[in-house]
Amino acid sequence: MRSIIYRLALLAGLLLLAAPAQAQFNLLPEVRAGIGARGIDGGGNLLDPVRIGDANVELLFALPDLNAWSVIGELRPHLGATMNFRGQDSYGYAGLSWTFQAPVLPVFVEASAGGVLRSGLFNAPQNDPSRNFGCGVGLRVAGSVGVILPLGTSVIGTVEHLPDFGACGAPRANTNVGVRLGWRF
């Protein structure tokens, strides 16, 4: 029995090595991670240590059929999470990102839209500029500018807006900024 399993494993390995390059596909081509500041729409000092309390991780996936819809740039589904370490709520999000890289410069811009699901209730006072959106689910839109570095890495600045459009009472929104490092595989 072991002999058959070893032979099948060897055959599968040889088939993978012999497969043409275009048949190989990387589903997860990019991972991003960084820190963020919350509630920038309330004014004040953006670099205030009280505001810098978010850690973000985002995964961008590649689907070849999806890029057939994009004439310029690259369309990719994304899945991310922002964890707060200052007592505010954390949230997860998913959606679609469109990335356009400049033809000559190592610079890219990106627009993202999708949904967000927050972890719990937010207990900040009503007038606190760092107050998060009021609903458990909502919309997330983001814009990013990145610089491509050697070895498949990049530095990315992101602004995201999380509105709830008044779905759970008075309309509330939160605008956050962050800096992330990206790794392409």
Secondary structure, 3 states (H helix, E strand, C coil): CHHHHHHHHHHHHHHHHHCCHHHCCCCCCEEEEEEEECCHHHCCCCCCCCCEEEEEEEEECCCCCHHHHCCCCEEEEEEEEEEECCCCCCEEEEEEEEEEECCCCCEEEEEEEEEEEECCCCCCCCCCCCCCCCCCEEEEEEEEEEEECCCCEEEEEEEEEEECCCCCCCCCEEEEEEEEEEEEC
